[in-house]
Amino acid sequence: MPSESSPVRGQAQPSAEPAPEKIFCRSCEQFVPGGSLYCPHCCGEDGRRGAIRRGAFIGGVFGLLTGGLSAAVWSSVVGPEQATGESVLVLTLACAAMGIVLGAIRSRKE
């Protein structure tokens, strides 16, 4: 008669370590280890690539907002005759590009 401590024949014995859990990354559509804080395929091995991308995106958004505001102020100061569509667009896109670069540099240092 089998005792409580001895395994019964035909039953699976519990393993010492649980099977590694995999989760699905919605960004790259690959399976990653369940315990990881970030996707190694999207963010790199240490997560720096994802941080730089996030910083560049946030910097670009703030650059567009700043560029749009500065273009509105500039066009109201010089008048609608002097503020052509090309100059307003160049000013807005230049501020967005500076925001992208500064956001990427700032997040890279952190």
Backbone as a chain_set.jsonl record, in Angstrom:
{"seq": "MPSESSPVRGQAQPSAEPAPEKIFCRSCEQFVPGGSLYCPHCCGEDGRRGAIRRGAFIGGVFGLLTGGLSAAVWSSVVGPEQATGESVLVLTLACAAMGIVLGAIRSRKE", "coords": {"N": [[0.842, -1.169, 0.0], [0.708, 2.168, -0.936], [2.29, 4.939, 0.602], [1.629, 8.322, 1.86], [3.816, 9.958, 1.256], [5.266, 8.696, -0.753], [5.384, 8.537, -4.296], [2.656, 7.659, -6.419], [2.416, 5.099, -8.776], [2.294, 5.922, -12.208], [1.341, 8.478, -11.919], [2.079, 11.896, -12.535], [5.029, 13.376, -11.415], [5.522, 16.271, -9.457], [7.462, 18.919, -10.784], [10.598, 20.397, -9.806], [11.126, 23.005, -10.602], [8.974, 25.449, -11.953], [7.552, 25.551, -15.262], [8.922, 27.87, -17.605], [7.148, 30.832, -18.034], [5.611, 32.252, -20.861], [4.939, 35.287, -22.525], [3.023, 37.295, -24.811], [4.236, 39.689, -26.967], [2.76, 42.606, -27.985], [3.727, 44.482, -29.695], [5.928, 43.55, -31.348], [4.985, 41.073, -31.924], [5.976, 38.613, -30.936], [6.927, 35.88, -28.77], [7.938, 36.375, -25.443], [9.997, 35.999, -22.471], [8.189, 35.533, -19.427], [8.907, 36.866, -17.054], [10.326, 39.134, -17.755], [10.951, 42.645, -17.835], [10.674, 44.193, -20.071], [10.377, 43.903, -23.63], [12.821, 41.998, -25.18], [13.206, 41.946, -27.915], [12.074, 44.257, -28.977], [13.039, 46.373, -27.364], [15.741, 45.949, -26.98], [18.544, 44.296, -25.38], [19.103, 45.452, -22.88], [17.107, 47.327, -22.575], [17.514, 49.912, -23.431], [17.112, 50.794, -26.07], [14.332, 50.954, -26.358], [13.813, 52.953, -24.479], [15.078, 55.139, -25.644], [13.588, 55.435, -27.997], [11.075, 56.041, -26.898], [11.671, 58.454, -25.599], [12.361, 60.028, -27.82], [9.91, 60.111, -29.143], [8.233, 61.465, -27.281], [9.66, 63.857, -27.082], [9.366, 64.743, -29.722], [6.605, 65.225, -29.832], [6.335, 67.309, -27.946], [7.995, 69.109, -29.267], [6.546, 69.608, -31.63], [4.303, 70.867, -30.526], [5.513, 73.132, -29.371], [6.657, 74.267, -31.656], [4.359, 74.84, -33.189], [3.107, 76.724, -31.534], [5.079, 78.728, -31.425], [5.184, 79.413, -34.136], [2.64, 80.46, -34.471], [2.747, 82.707, -32.805], [4.872, 84.098, -34.005], [3.821, 84.561, -36.59], [1.713, 86.245, -35.964], [3.071, 88.442, -35.024], [4.687, 89.378, -37.192], [2.824, 89.609, -39.153], [0.233, 88.573, -41.451], [0.97, 88.778, -44.138], [3.723, 88.541, -44.324], [4.245, 86.106, -43.106], [4.418, 83.305, -44.573], [3.031, 80.166, -45.751], [5.043, 78.257, -46.109], [7.19, 79.145, -44.511], [6.076, 79.013, -41.957], [5.588, 76.269, -41.778], [8.22, 75.278, -41.966], [9.341, 76.336, -39.626], [7.784, 75.039, -37.656], [8.326, 72.298, -38.183], [11.093, 72.294, -37.8], [11.3, 72.817, -35.064], [10.069, 70.481, -34.146], [11.901, 68.531, -35.016], [14.146, 69.265, -33.514], [13.111, 68.741, -30.987], [12.795, 65.942, -31.108], [15.467, 65.075, -31.297], [16.586, 66.156, -28.919], [14.961, 64.895, -27.008], [15.645, 62.189, -27.406], [18.377, 62.232, -26.743], [18.266, 63.05, -24.065], [16.852, 60.929, -22.841], [18.601, 58.88, -23.296], [20.751, 59.361, -21.625], [19.739, 58.878, -19.106]], "CA": [[0.0, 0.0, 0.0], [1.562, 3.353, -1.008], [2.102, 5.94, 1.655], [1.387, 9.689, 1.382], [5.032, 10.59, 0.772], [5.789, 8.039, -1.941], [4.524, 8.795, -5.453], [1.901, 6.532, -6.942], [2.85, 4.769, -10.121], [1.402, 6.423, -13.239], [1.043, 9.892, -11.704], [3.2, 12.778, -12.843], [5.638, 13.98, -10.238], [5.696, 17.713, -9.642], [8.856, 19.297, -11.028], [11.157, 21.319, -8.821], [10.999, 24.36, -11.134], [7.843, 25.561, -12.872], [7.909, 25.848, -16.648], [8.985, 29.327, -17.807], [5.944, 31.4, -18.632], [5.854, 33.109, -22.022], [3.884, 36.245, -22.819], [3.011, 37.734, -26.199], [4.484, 41.123, -27.145], [1.847, 43.127, -29.001], [4.446, 45.347, -30.62], [6.673, 42.778, -32.356], [4.235, 39.833, -32.112], [6.799, 37.458, -30.605], [6.826, 35.459, -27.383], [9.066, 36.773, -24.607], [9.883, 35.417, -21.131], [7.167, 36.183, -18.613], [9.445, 37.692, -15.985], [11.093, 40.278, -18.237], [10.283, 43.933, -17.678], [10.484, 44.758, -21.392], [10.585, 42.933, -24.709], [14.192, 42.102, -25.676], [13.202, 42.132, -29.364], [11.719, 45.656, -29.27], [13.777, 47.347, -26.56], [17.135, 45.58, -26.835], [18.836, 43.44, -24.232], [19.063, 46.195, -21.624], [15.975, 48.245, -22.56], [17.896, 51.269, -23.815], [16.531, 51.164, -27.363], [12.957, 51.367, -26.11], [13.825, 54.23, -23.765], [15.442, 56.192, -26.599], [12.425, 55.641, -28.863], [10.034, 56.727, -26.131], [12.117, 59.834, -25.416], [12.265, 60.732, -29.098], [8.493, 60.353, -29.428], [7.739, 62.518, -26.387], [10.32, 65.087, -27.512], [8.746, 65.178, -30.967], [5.285, 65.788, -29.528], [6.539, 68.635, -27.35], [8.555, 69.97, -30.313], [5.447, 70.062, -32.493], [3.505, 71.853, -29.788], [6.303, 74.363, -29.26], [6.769, 74.846, -32.997], [3.074, 75.427, -33.569], [2.893, 77.936, -30.74], [6.011, 79.783, -31.854], [4.776, 79.858, -35.465], [1.461, 81.32, -34.309], [3.191, 83.996, -32.248], [5.681, 84.778, -35.016], [2.978, 85.059, -37.683], [0.918, 87.383, -35.5], [3.965, 89.594, -34.859], [5.122, 89.919, -38.483], [1.662, 89.843, -40.005], [-0.083, 87.454, -42.347], [1.607, 88.936, -45.435], [5.112, 88.081, -44.208], [4.277, 84.719, -42.639], [3.883, 82.415, -45.6], [2.812, 78.797, -45.293], [6.31, 77.527, -46.091], [7.992, 79.545, -43.356], [5.413, 78.477, -40.763], [5.831, 74.832, -41.784], [9.634, 75.057, -41.658], [9.543, 76.621, -38.199], [7.146, 73.977, -36.874], [9.066, 71.044, -38.352], [12.417, 72.44, -37.188], [11.117, 72.62, -33.619], [9.783, 69.061, -33.932], [13.161, 67.795, -35.173], [14.968, 69.539, -32.326], [12.501, 68.022, -29.876], [13.117, 64.52, -31.26], [16.881, 64.884, -30.966], [16.796, 66.424, -27.495], [14.297, 63.849, -26.232], [16.444, 60.963, -27.503], [19.613, 62.428, -25.982], [17.952, 63.101, -22.633], [16.476, 59.606, -22.349], [19.781, 58.014, -23.396], [21.611, 59.622, -20.472], [19.108, 58.432, -17.85]], "C": [[0.897, 1.246, 0.0], [1.239, 4.329, 0.115], [1.92, 7.317, 1.027], [2.64, 10.301, 0.76], [5.578, 9.945, -0.489], [4.835, 8.288, -3.108], [3.861, 7.517, -5.922], [2.312, 6.321, -8.384], [1.814, 5.27, -11.135], [1.041, 7.889, -13.059], [2.293, 10.713, -12.014], [3.72, 13.385, -11.549], [5.781, 15.473, -10.478], [7.172, 18.049, -9.817], [9.296, 20.315, -9.993], [10.987, 22.764, -9.284], [9.788, 24.416, -12.055], [8.344, 25.891, -14.276], [7.934, 27.358, -16.846], [7.759, 29.815, -18.567], [6.334, 32.322, -19.782], [4.656, 34.034, -22.188], [4.075, 36.742, -24.249], [3.211, 39.24, -26.252], [3.587, 41.622, -28.273], [2.554, 43.99, -30.031], [5.141, 44.56, -31.726], [6.042, 41.421, -32.641], [5.105, 38.59, -31.945], [6.596, 37.116, -29.138], [8.106, 35.836, -26.641], [8.913, 36.11, -23.241], [8.939, 36.226, -20.257], [7.709, 37.115, -17.551], [10.19, 38.928, -16.455], [10.268, 41.561, -18.115], [9.968, 44.581, -19.017], [10.781, 43.676, -22.418], [12.023, 43.066, -25.216], [14.259, 42.297, -27.189], [12.938, 43.599, -29.722], [12.682, 46.644, -28.604], [15.252, 47.03, -26.412], [17.335, 44.775, -25.554], [18.73, 44.179, -22.902], [17.945, 47.224, -21.558], [16.287, 49.648, -23.018], [17.239, 51.711, -25.126], [15.089, 51.637, -27.198], [12.874, 52.703, -25.405], [14.159, 55.374, -24.71], [14.279, 56.486, -27.541], [11.317, 56.404, -28.156], [10.403, 58.191, -25.905], [12.024, 60.649, -26.685], [10.812, 61.044, -29.437], [7.951, 61.495, -28.57], [8.371, 63.857, -26.751], [9.724, 65.631, -28.798], [7.381, 65.801, -30.752], [5.433, 67.174, -28.923], [7.154, 69.606, -28.353], [7.489, 70.48, -31.259], [4.581, 71.105, -31.802], [4.232, 73.187, -29.677], [6.428, 75.046, -30.613], [5.477, 75.487, -33.464], [2.784, 76.718, -32.822], [3.816, 79.062, -31.186], [5.67, 80.28, -33.259], [3.554, 80.771, -35.378], [1.849, 82.69, -33.771], [3.974, 84.782, -33.292], [4.811, 85.344, -36.135], [2.085, 86.212, -37.24], [1.778, 88.628, -35.307], [4.322, 90.205, -36.212], [3.966, 90.191, -39.426], [1.446, 88.7, -40.978], [0.574, 87.573, -43.725], [3.028, 88.384, -45.429], [5.208, 86.6, -43.828], [3.614, 83.819, -43.672], [3.727, 81.01, -45.018], [4.103, 78.0, -45.186], [7.139, 77.871, -44.857], [7.386, 79.025, -42.047], [5.665, 76.977, -40.661], [7.281, 74.509, -41.426], [9.904, 75.298, -40.179], [8.953, 75.513, -37.325], [7.932, 72.673, -36.968], [10.476, 71.116, -37.775], [12.327, 72.258, -35.673], [10.818, 71.158, -33.296], [11.053, 68.229, -34.039], [14.086, 68.027, -33.984], [14.412, 68.816, -31.105], [12.809, 66.532, -29.917], [14.554, 64.257, -30.826], [17.126, 65.099, -29.475], [16.135, 65.374, -26.614], [15.077, 62.548, -26.247], [17.725, 61.086, -26.693], [19.329, 62.403, -24.488], [17.607, 61.723, -22.096], [17.649, 58.635, -22.434], [20.676, 58.161, -22.177], [21.045, 59.074, -19.176], [19.315, 56.98, -17.587]], "O": [[1.768, 1.364, 0.862], [0.087, 4.511, 0.51], [2.041, 7.47, -0.188], [2.531, 11.09, -0.178], [6.299, 10.603, -1.238], [3.617, 8.253, -2.932], [4.434, 6.431, -5.832], [2.529, 7.282, -9.122], [0.613, 5.074, -10.953], [0.481, 8.491, -13.975], [3.417, 10.27, -11.78], [2.952, 13.846, -10.705], [6.123, 15.895, -11.582], [8.027, 17.534, -9.095], [8.477, 21.004, -9.384], [10.733, 23.651, -8.469], [9.596, 23.509, -12.865], [9.431, 26.444, -14.445], [7.071, 28.063, -16.322], [7.392, 29.269, -19.608], [7.291, 33.088, -19.669], [3.509, 33.622, -22.016], [5.159, 36.623, -24.82], [2.443, 39.99, -25.649], [3.652, 41.112, -29.391], [2.032, 44.205, -31.125], [4.968, 44.863, -32.906], [6.517, 40.693, -33.512], [4.989, 37.634, -32.711], [6.149, 37.952, -28.354], [9.212, 35.642, -27.145], [7.81, 35.698, -22.882], [8.898, 37.454, -20.338], [7.033, 38.074, -17.178], [10.649, 39.709, -15.622], [9.047, 41.55, -18.273], [9.084, 45.434, -19.094], [11.375, 42.648, -22.092], [12.413, 44.151, -25.645], [15.275, 42.771, -27.697], [13.523, 44.118, -30.672], [13.087, 47.632, -29.217], [15.964, 47.794, -25.76], [16.413, 44.603, -24.757], [18.313, 43.595, -21.902], [17.843, 47.939, -20.56], [15.404, 50.506, -22.997], [16.855, 52.872, -25.27], [14.676, 52.61, -27.828], [11.98, 53.502, -25.683], [13.59, 56.459, -24.596], [14.008, 57.646, -27.852], [10.696, 57.297, -28.732], [9.548, 59.07, -26.006], [11.656, 61.823, -26.649], [10.513, 62.118, -29.959], [7.282, 62.393, -29.082], [7.693, 64.885, -26.731], [9.587, 66.845, -28.955], [7.03, 66.785, -31.403], [4.745, 68.11, -29.33], [6.87, 70.803, -28.302], [7.511, 71.646, -31.653], [4.176, 72.097, -32.408], [3.633, 74.246, -29.867], [6.317, 76.268, -30.706], [5.495, 76.559, -34.069], [2.282, 77.684, -33.397], [3.39, 80.21, -31.312], [5.85, 81.463, -33.544], [3.448, 81.744, -36.125], [1.338, 83.712, -34.229], [3.77, 85.985, -33.451], [5.029, 86.469, -36.584], [1.735, 87.068, -38.052], [1.278, 89.748, -35.412], [4.268, 91.424, -36.368], [4.12, 90.929, -40.399], [2.372, 87.951, -41.289], [0.722, 86.566, -44.416], [3.482, 87.822, -46.426], [6.168, 85.927, -44.203], [2.403, 83.604, -43.643], [4.228, 80.712, -43.934], [4.254, 77.168, -44.292], [7.722, 76.986, -44.231], [8.117, 78.64, -41.135], [5.928, 76.467, -39.572], [7.541, 73.573, -40.67], [10.631, 74.527, -39.551], [9.58, 75.1, -36.349], [8.176, 72.018, -35.955], [11.002, 70.106, -37.308], [13.186, 71.613, -35.072], [11.272, 70.651, -32.27], [11.263, 67.318, -33.238], [14.732, 67.096, -33.502], [15.179, 68.329, -30.275], [13.058, 65.922, -28.877], [14.819, 63.32, -30.073], [17.81, 64.296, -28.84], [16.688, 64.999, -25.58], [15.17, 61.869, -25.224], [18.12, 60.133, -26.021], [20.08, 61.794, -23.725], [18.031, 61.375, -20.993], [17.675, 57.65, -21.696], [21.294, 57.19, -21.741], [21.798, 58.828, -18.234], [18.846, 56.463, -16.574]]}, "num_chains": 1, "name": "protein.A"}
